[in-house]
Amino acid sequence: MKAQKNSLSVLGLVLAVSLLASGLTVLLLGRHSNRISFQMANGICGELLEREPDLESSLLAVLKEYREGKGRTEAERDVLSAWGYREGDFTDPIFGWYLCLAAAGAFGGSLVLFLTHLYRRNRVSLRIQALSAYLEQACSGKARILSADGEDDFSKLEDGIYKTVTSLYQTRDAALEAREEFAENLSNIAHQIKTPLTAMSLSLQMMEQNPCREHLEQIRKQLLRLTHLEEALLLLSRLDAGTLPLQKRQVDVFTLLVLAADNLQELFAASGTAIDIPELGETAILADLEWTMEAVMNLMKNCMEHNAGGTVHCSYRQNPLYTEILIWDEGEGFVREELPHLFERFYRGQHASQGGIGIGLSLAREILERQNGTIRAGNNPQGGACFEIRFYSH
């Protein structure tokens, strides 16, 4: 549509200039014709008066009648034709040059218009060839960055093609990354499953030789570990597929922390770890209570495992931008090299518990981020690991 409008504008401009030039040419030729006629009449009258001075009054009368439009018609005064003269016999010789110049101008204008059309057509053809070549390069995965040489009718198309190709490349890279991540997760899952299966197989072999309750207890622990792994993997798959229902509603932060701690009360008591949750006023977030509590439990459990016999602390505050929840312990803190990998799936640090599978922190991050939240891990200046959760208002 834009190209059509531009073509019509150019055509209209050319026609307007052509009409203006034609009108100016007609005006100049008319003025020249009048001047030639006046000079011819002046010359004839002058010659007559030199030869016949008595004709002055008659000439003045005739000229006055012709000026006032009272002269005789052309048929009544066609004397020159009767004497053998033609119109071209009295034409100024330079008038022919004017006609030649007018013809040359018309031809030059037509030539310029033709060359302009040919140039535009060639440029359009080159632009189409360049965009076609770019698409071929994109198909082969070797597309370069487009650099526009100026604004023209194809600029928007070029920009759209570049954005589409860039989006396709990003989608391809994301798909390759997802495939690599899937392969890595599959390998980790196989390893996680292999460990309890191997332990159960050894326990069965030992039971065949020496049946005892200890081997049954070992098999029971490994079955519980497999069950926990199955539940975690199903939850991860639902998060990846976006099918985990999150019913967001107003949740009081103090209530959230207390409920999470109550569910871990037996583990805290068994490890001799205390938990401190001060009531810091009414503070609410928009979140799913059950799943957010699951994420907070994983963080509290991680602090408990690295802080046996100590205290796990919690605090929270709110500002116009976000609500912040802090959970920290009094242990040795995280190893600096492990900080970038803490929330990766199946990652287990140097001081990870023996029964852990490296999914808890990953699940916590997935749940929080799907509720407009973020989580960071670090070490307190005075010692101990710290988790920082932020729920943003907008």
Contacts in CASP RR format, 6 or more apart in sequence:
PFRMAT RR
TARGET T0000
AUTHOR 0000-0000-0000
METHOD contacts of the structure
MODEL  1
MKAQKNSLSVLGLVLAVSLLASGLTVLLLGRHSNRISFQMANGICGELLE
REPDLESSLLAVLKEYREGKGRTEAERDVLSAWGYREGDFTDPIFGWYLC
LAAAGAFGGSLVLFLTHLYRRNRVSLRIQALSAYLEQACSGKARILSADG
EDDFSKLEDGIYKTVTSLYQTRDAALEAREEFAENLSNIAHQIKTPLTAM
SLSLQMMEQNPCREHLEQIRKQLLRLTHLEEALLLLSRLDAGTLPLQKRQ
VDVFTLLVLAADNLQELFAASGTAIDIPELGETAILADLEWTMEAVMNLM
KNCMEHNAGGTVHCSYRQNPLYTEILIWDEGEGFVREELPHLFERFYRGQ
HASQGGIGIGLSLAREILERQNGTIRAGNNPQGGACFEIRFYSH
2 153 0 8 1.000
2 156 0 8 1.000
3 153 0 8 1.000
6 153 0 8 1.000
10 116 0 8 1.000
14 113 0 8 1.000
18 109 0 8 1.000
25 102 0 8 1.000
28 98 0 8 1.000
29 98 0 8 1.000
29 102 0 8 1.000
32 92 0 8 1.000
32 95 0 8 1.000
32 98 0 8 1.000
33 95 0 8 1.000
36 91 0 8 1.000
36 92 0 8 1.000
36 95 0 8 1.000
40 90 0 8 1.000
41 63 0 8 1.000
45 59 0 8 1.000
45 63 0 8 1.000
48 55 0 8 1.000
48 59 0 8 1.000
49 55 0 8 1.000
49 56 0 8 1.000
49 59 0 8 1.000
62 71 0 8 1.000
65 71 0 8 1.000
71 77 0 8 1.000
123 152 0 8 1.000
124 153 0 8 1.000
124 154 0 8 1.000
127 152 0 8 1.000
127 154 0 8 1.000
128 154 0 8 1.000
131 154 0 8 1.000
131 157 0 8 1.000
131 158 0 8 1.000
131 161 0 8 1.000
134 143 0 8 1.000
134 144 0 8 1.000
134 146 0 8 1.000
134 161 0 8 1.000
134 165 0 8 1.000
135 161 0 8 1.000
135 165 0 8 1.000
137 143 0 8 1.000
137 144 0 8 1.000
138 165 0 8 1.000
138 168 0 8 1.000
141 169 0 8 1.000
143 165 0 8 1.000
143 169 0 8 1.000
146 158 0 8 1.000
146 161 0 8 1.000
146 162 0 8 1.000
148 155 0 8 1.000
148 158 0 8 1.000
148 159 0 8 1.000
185 345 0 8 1.000
185 346 0 8 1.000
188 345 0 8 1.000
188 346 0 8 1.000
189 229 0 8 1.000
189 233 0 8 1.000
189 346 0 8 1.000
192 229 0 8 1.000
192 346 0 8 1.000
192 357 0 8 1.000
193 226 0 8 1.000
193 229 0 8 1.000
196 222 0 8 1.000
196 223 0 8 1.000
196 225 0 8 1.000
196 226 0 8 1.000
196 229 0 8 1.000
197 222 0 8 1.000
197 226 0 8 1.000
199 218 0 8 1.000
199 222 0 8 1.000
200 218 0 8 1.000
200 219 0 8 1.000
200 222 0 8 1.000
200 223 0 8 1.000
203 215 0 8 1.000
203 216 0 8 1.000
203 218 0 8 1.000
203 219 0 8 1.000
203 222 0 8 1.000
204 215 0 8 1.000
204 219 0 8 1.000
206 215 0 8 1.000
207 215 0 8 1.000
207 216 0 8 1.000
225 355 0 8 1.000
225 357 0 8 1.000
228 357 0 8 1.000
229 357 0 8 1.000
229 359 0 8 1.000
232 357 0 8 1.000
232 359 0 8 1.000
232 360 0 8 1.000
232 363 0 8 1.000
233 359 0 8 1.000
235 244 0 8 1.000
235 363 0 8 1.000
236 345 0 8 1.000
236 359 0 8 1.000
236 362 0 8 1.000
236 363 0 8 1.000
236 366 0 8 1.000
238 244 0 8 1.000
239 363 0 8 1.000
239 366 0 8 1.000
239 367 0 8 1.000
239 370 0 8 1.000
244 291 0 8 1.000
244 370 0 8 1.000
246 287 0 8 1.000
246 288 0 8 1.000
246 291 0 8 1.000
246 370 0 8 1.000
246 371 0 8 1.000
247 288 0 8 1.000
248 286 0 8 1.000
248 287 0 8 1.000
248 288 0 8 1.000
248 371 0 8 1.000
249 286 0 8 1.000
249 287 0 8 1.000
249 288 0 8 1.000
249 289 0 8 1.000
250 284 0 8 1.000
250 285 0 8 1.000
250 286 0 8 1.000
251 284 0 8 1.000
251 285 0 8 1.000
251 286 0 8 1.000
251 287 0 8 1.000
251 289 0 8 1.000
251 292 0 8 1.000
252 282 0 8 1.000
252 283 0 8 1.000
252 284 0 8 1.000
253 283 0 8 1.000
253 284 0 8 1.000
253 285 0 8 1.000
253 316 0 8 1.000
253 323 0 8 1.000
253 325 0 8 1.000
254 277 0 8 1.000
254 279 0 8 1.000
254 280 0 8 1.000
254 281 0 8 1.000
254 283 0 8 1.000
254 316 0 8 1.000
256 285 0 8 1.000
256 287 0 8 1.000
256 289 0 8 1.000
256 292 0 8 1.000
256 293 0 8 1.000
256 296 0 8 1.000
257 277 0 8 1.000
257 296 0 8 1.000
257 314 0 8 1.000
257 316 0 8 1.000
257 325 0 8 1.000
258 277 0 8 1.000
259 289 0 8 1.000
259 293 0 8 1.000
260 293 0 8 1.000
260 296 0 8 1.000
260 297 0 8 1.000
260 300 0 8 1.000
261 268 0 8 1.000
261 275 0 8 1.000
261 277 0 8 1.000
261 300 0 8 1.000
263 293 0 8 1.000
263 297 0 8 1.000
264 275 0 8 1.000
264 297 0 8 1.000
264 300 0 8 1.000
264 301 0 8 1.000
264 304 0 8 1.000
267 301 0 8 1.000
267 304 0 8 1.000
268 274 0 8 1.000
268 275 0 8 1.000
268 304 0 8 1.000
268 312 0 8 1.000
271 304 0 8 1.000
271 305 0 8 1.000
271 308 0 8 1.000
271 309 0 8 1.000
272 308 0 8 1.000
272 309 0 8 1.000
272 310 0 8 1.000
273 304 0 8 1.000
273 307 0 8 1.000
273 308 0 8 1.000
273 309 0 8 1.000
273 310 0 8 1.000
273 311 0 8 1.000
273 312 0 8 1.000
274 309 0 8 1.000
274 310 0 8 1.000
274 311 0 8 1.000
274 312 0 8 1.000
275 300 0 8 1.000
275 311 0 8 1.000
275 312 0 8 1.000
275 313 0 8 1.000
275 314 0 8 1.000
276 311 0 8 1.000
276 312 0 8 1.000
276 313 0 8 1.000
276 314 0 8 1.000
277 314 0 8 1.000
278 314 0 8 1.000
278 315 0 8 1.000
280 315 0 8 1.000
280 316 0 8 1.000
280 317 0 8 1.000
283 316 0 8 1.000
283 317 0 8 1.000
283 318 0 8 1.000
283 323 0 8 1.000
284 323 0 8 1.000
285 292 0 8 1.000
285 323 0 8 1.000
285 391 0 8 1.000
286 371 0 8 1.000
286 372 0 8 1.000
286 391 0 8 1.000
287 371 0 8 1.000
287 391 0 8 1.000
288 371 0 8 1.000
291 367 0 8 1.000
292 367 0 8 1.000
292 368 0 8 1.000
292 371 0 8 1.000
294 363 0 8 1.000
294 364 0 8 1.000
294 367 0 8 1.000
295 363 0 8 1.000
295 364 0 8 1.000
295 365 0 8 1.000
295 367 0 8 1.000
295 368 0 8 1.000
296 325 0 8 1.000
296 327 0 8 1.000
296 364 0 8 1.000
296 389 0 8 1.000
298 360 0 8 1.000
298 361 0 8 1.000
298 363 0 8 1.000
298 364 0 8 1.000
299 327 0 8 1.000
299 361 0 8 1.000
299 364 0 8 1.000
299 387 0 8 1.000
299 389 0 8 1.000
300 312 0 8 1.000
300 314 0 8 1.000
300 327 0 8 1.000
302 360 0 8 1.000
302 361 0 8 1.000
302 385 0 8 1.000
302 387 0 8 1.000
303 312 0 8 1.000
303 327 0 8 1.000
303 328 0 8 1.000
303 329 0 8 1.000
303 385 0 8 1.000
303 387 0 8 1.000
304 312 0 8 1.000
304 329 0 8 1.000
305 352 0 8 1.000
305 353 0 8 1.000
306 329 0 8 1.000
306 331 0 8 1.000
306 332 0 8 1.000
306 333 0 8 1.000
306 351 0 8 1.000
306 385 0 8 1.000
307 329 0 8 1.000
307 330 0 8 1.000
307 331 0 8 1.000
307 384 0 8 1.000
310 329 0 8 1.000
310 330 0 8 1.000
310 331 0 8 1.000
311 329 0 8 1.000
311 330 0 8 1.000
312 327 0 8 1.000
312 328 0 8 1.000
312 329 0 8 1.000
313 326 0 8 1.000
313 327 0 8 1.000
313 328 0 8 1.000
313 329 0 8 1.000
313 330 0 8 1.000
314 325 0 8 1.000
314 326 0 8 1.000
314 327 0 8 1.000
315 325 0 8 1.000
315 326 0 8 1.000
316 323 0 8 1.000
316 324 0 8 1.000
316 325 0 8 1.000
316 326 0 8 1.000
317 323 0 8 1.000
317 324 0 8 1.000
318 324 0 8 1.000
320 393 0 8 1.000
321 392 0 8 1.000
321 393 0 8 1.000
321 394 0 8 1.000
322 390 0 8 1.000
322 391 0 8 1.000
322 392 0 8 1.000
322 393 0 8 1.000
323 390 0 8 1.000
323 391 0 8 1.000
323 393 0 8 1.000
324 388 0 8 1.000
324 389 0 8 1.000
324 390 0 8 1.000
325 388 0 8 1.000
325 389 0 8 1.000
325 390 0 8 1.000
325 391 0 8 1.000
326 386 0 8 1.000
326 387 0 8 1.000
326 388 0 8 1.000
326 389 0 8 1.000
327 386 0 8 1.000
327 387 0 8 1.000
327 389 0 8 1.000
328 380 0 8 1.000
328 384 0 8 1.000
328 385 0 8 1.000
328 386 0 8 1.000
328 387 0 8 1.000
329 384 0 8 1.000
329 385 0 8 1.000
329 386 0 8 1.000
330 383 0 8 1.000
330 384 0 8 1.000
331 383 0 8 1.000
331 384 0 8 1.000
331 385 0 8 1.000
332 351 0 8 1.000
332 383 0 8 1.000
332 384 0 8 1.000
333 378 0 8 1.000
333 379 0 8 1.000
333 380 0 8 1.000
333 383 0 8 1.000
333 384 0 8 1.000
333 385 0 8 1.000
334 342 0 8 1.000
334 377 0 8 1.000
334 378 0 8 1.000
334 379 0 8 1.000
334 385 0 8 1.000
335 349 0 8 1.000
335 350 0 8 1.000
335 351 0 8 1.000
336 379 0 8 1.000
338 349 0 8 1.000
338 350 0 8 1.000
339 377 0 8 1.000
339 378 0 8 1.000
341 347 0 8 1.000
341 349 0 8 1.000
342 361 0 8 1.000
342 377 0 8 1.000
343 361 0 8 1.000
343 362 0 8 1.000
343 364 0 8 1.000
343 365 0 8 1.000
343 375 0 8 1.000
343 377 0 8 1.000
344 362 0 8 1.000
345 358 0 8 1.000
345 359 0 8 1.000
345 362 0 8 1.000
346 357 0 8 1.000
346 358 0 8 1.000
346 359 0 8 1.000
346 362 0 8 1.000
347 358 0 8 1.000
347 361 0 8 1.000
347 362 0 8 1.000
348 356 0 8 1.000
348 357 0 8 1.000
348 358 0 8 1.000
352 358 0 8 1.000
361 377 0 8 1.000
364 375 0 8 1.000
365 375 0 8 1.000
368 374 0 8 1.000
368 375 0 8 1.000
368 389 0 8 1.000
368 391 0 8 1.000
369 375 0 8 1.000
371 391 0 8 1.000
372 391 0 8 1.000
372 392 0 8 1.000
373 389 0 8 1.000
373 390 0 8 1.000
373 391 0 8 1.000
373 392 0 8 1.000
374 389 0 8 1.000
374 390 0 8 1.000
374 392 0 8 1.000
375 387 0 8 1.000
375 388 0 8 1.000
375 389 0 8 1.000
375 390 0 8 1.000
376 387 0 8 1.000
376 388 0 8 1.000
377 385 0 8 1.000
377 386 0 8 1.000
377 387 0 8 1.000
377 388 0 8 1.000
378 385 0 8 1.000
378 386 0 8 1.000
378 387 0 8 1.000
378 388 0 8 1.000
379 385 0 8 1.000
379 386 0 8 1.000
380 386 0 8 1.000
END
